[in-house]
């Protein structure tokens, strides 16, 4: 059992965890441990450990040096040390999470909804394959410049689970169907034309008249089943009947579709730590924990807010508090600034 892979992975985790519990300033010990693991030929077990215990995708890092420099913060965040516990509470209160230097919001407000505002008519097009057989593909062509529906974020209870709501503007609609769609493209042989068609359709919601009504009521918001927690492509189909027609006064039975794109860009900005040392910096660089405990080392924060022209530096310092507590206060100020 000496060569049992799981035992080696567990042992490496114990070694990393012991260093991480000492605090963020012990990254040099972490780097030294990695060198020792590599020297023993156990790098594969290190990768397994980082993946299993710290949710780190080691395939993103090309070299051992990348592993050393870019995984330490993730390890600290998954380690139950006092500073990291405090940082987690700040992130939780601010509704944010961190990816590398990036600070991202967990709130649904950052989902953007794009609707192709004019309706499309569905039609079937036949194309010839390489073996002279016919393939039928559904395509959507623009047919009008005014929309039967209006979409907006449902924030009625302030939660992201509400998703996207629909308001009907056409009093002649009798059925609305909402689909999650995966688009694909194809081109017509011998032409430069490229068409988009739904390769996969998954039904999300269906809206019908209530009771004995023959049409769906306007002036009401309806749930679509489209979430705001992640991005996706959707198709909304509206079926209508009655006169006058939407596209032409002579039409009596019509069906139109709307393409909807939900994109979630929740990047608030970045936070980078800047270490500053007092006198005797050469010695203190090698003894970072001593420098921190004696108040001769500070970690300030460079904060770049999305859309800002330049970063700000947070240098808050209360001489009556420890550097660790001061750093937590700097992070709190930084998160409040990014959320503002």
Secondary structure, 3 states (H helix, E strand, C coil): CCCCHHHHHHHHHHHHHHHHCCCHHHHHHHHHHHHHHHHCCCHHHHHHHHHHHHCCCHHHCCCHHHHHHHHHHHHHHCCCCHHHHHHHHHHHHHCEEEECCEEEECCHHHEEEEECCCCEEEEEEEEECCCCCEEEEEEEEECCCCCCEEEEECCCCCCHHHCEEEEECCCCEEEEEEEEEEEEEEECCCCCCEEEEEEEEEEEEEEECCCCCCCCCCCCEEECCCCCCCCEEEEEEEEEECCCCCCCCCCCEEEEEEEEEEEECCEEEEEEEEEEECCCHHHHHHCHHHHHHCCCEEEEEEEEECCCCCCEEECCCCCCCCHHHHHHHHHHHHHHHHHC
